[in-house]
Amino acid sequence: MTEELLVERRGAVAIVTLNRPKALNALTLSMFHRLDPLLAEWEEEPGIAAIVVRGAGGKAFCAGGDVRAIAESGPGLGGPDDLKRVFFRDEYRVIRRIHRLKTPYVALQNGITMGGGAGISINGRYRVCTDSTVFAMPETGIGLFPDVGATRFLSRCPGRVGLFLALTGHRIKAADMVWCGLATHYVPQDRLDALVETLAGGESVEATLARYARDPGPAPLAAEEALIDRCFAGETVEAIVAALDRERPEWAAILRRMSPTSLKITHRQLLIGGNLAIEEALALEYRMTQHCMESHDFFEGVRAVLVDKDQNPRWRPARLEEVTKYEVDRYFAPLGPNELTFPG
């Protein structure tokens, strides 16, 4: 069986390579279980000056978590060992560790960087995008919501751009990522190996990144910021869609394809989450995931997009107007003894 994580020590650097290239390096539960203790060990090792995380295959850093496996475990929540409980819990604990690491953590966001891949990169200290990076949080299209810390990192984008990215699943590249703060540096793809070797030689992370970083050019989203701020300022998703119908109907059409419930819970999530600490944001997201696991749209979205691939999800409710405030409130309700906690 192929190792899902390749681990090596090179000089002053510990390197983790996500090694599921045929699955676009999608994260599995076993990968979290191996990565978490490694990070804890390396943080305490004086000889390690930096931790580098990258993806195998050249096409993707990481396209997300293995949501198909989660969906195949079936709707509804079982006991404490139910994958739908354990996967998100252990993923979020790894993300929290990444965010709090004392050792410099460098994620090479080369290629597709979405969902869980964004979680294990953007929540770290240094995020290096390249000319092949493609970022998106497409969860509203599968009946979920942008999680993995997106409550915080999308809320910190300029103006209402994070809300735009969260609701539409819009794909962006390097210049937009740097402008949004989702990447800290842009480095041409063909210089990544040299960057890693320089780090291994003992040069500081800051000096190395300054040496290899380049200007990614103008950010296309920056030219759209005023329009996005205007259209996404609505107090409801219905108001946002109405504004887009007037000014950018192609974006309104995208929203009409998404899960209405996902749009409404994501809208609230982004409006309330910007000032949360990482632990608070992940605890909020964990609540939301668990309520999604007891609902219809996530399983229907995975079926339509990833299993049958008919791209024709049948959402319930099917219209924004049918998603009541009471229904939205339910996704934010406390979980009692099943709330997410962080060891130590």
Secondary structure as GFF3:
##gff-version 3
##sequence-region A 1 344
A	DSSP	beta_strand	5	10	.	.	.	ID=ss1
A	DSSP	beta_strand	13	18	.	.	.	ID=ss2
A	DSSP	three_ten_helix	21	23	.	.	.	ID=ss3
A	DSSP	alpha_helix	29	43	.	.	.	ID=ss4
A	DSSP	beta_strand	50	55	.	.	.	ID=ss5
A	DSSP	beta_strand	60	62	.	.	.	ID=ss6
A	DSSP	alpha_helix	67	72	.	.	.	ID=ss7
A	DSSP	alpha_helix	83	100	.	.	.	ID=ss8
A	DSSP	beta_strand	105	109	.	.	.	ID=ss9
A	DSSP	beta_strand	112	114	.	.	.	ID=ss10
A	DSSP	alpha_helix	116	122	.	.	.	ID=ss11
A	DSSP	beta_strand	126	129	.	.	.	ID=ss12
A	DSSP	beta_strand	134	136	.	.	.	ID=ss13
A	DSSP	three_ten_helix	139	142	.	.	.	ID=ss14
A	DSSP	alpha_helix	150	153	.	.	.	ID=ss15
A	DSSP	alpha_helix	161	168	.	.	.	ID=ss16
A	DSSP	alpha_helix	174	180	.	.	.	ID=ss17
A	DSSP	beta_strand	185	186	.	.	.	ID=ss18
A	DSSP	three_ten_helix	189	191	.	.	.	ID=ss19
A	DSSP	alpha_helix	192	200	.	.	.	ID=ss20
A	DSSP	alpha_helix	205	212	.	.	.	ID=ss21
A	DSSP	three_ten_helix	220	224	.	.	.	ID=ss22
A	DSSP	alpha_helix	225	231	.	.	.	ID=ss23
A	DSSP	alpha_helix	237	247	.	.	.	ID=ss24
A	DSSP	alpha_helix	249	257	.	.	.	ID=ss25
A	DSSP	alpha_helix	260	272	.	.	.	ID=ss26
A	DSSP	alpha_helix	278	292	.	.	.	ID=ss27
A	DSSP	alpha_helix	297	302	.	.	.	ID=ss28
A	DSSP	pi_helix	303	307	.	.	.	ID=ss29
A	DSSP	three_ten_helix	320	322	.	.	.	ID=ss30
A	DSSP	alpha_helix	325	330	.	.	.	ID=ss31
A	DSSP	three_ten_helix	336	338	.	.	.	ID=ss32
###
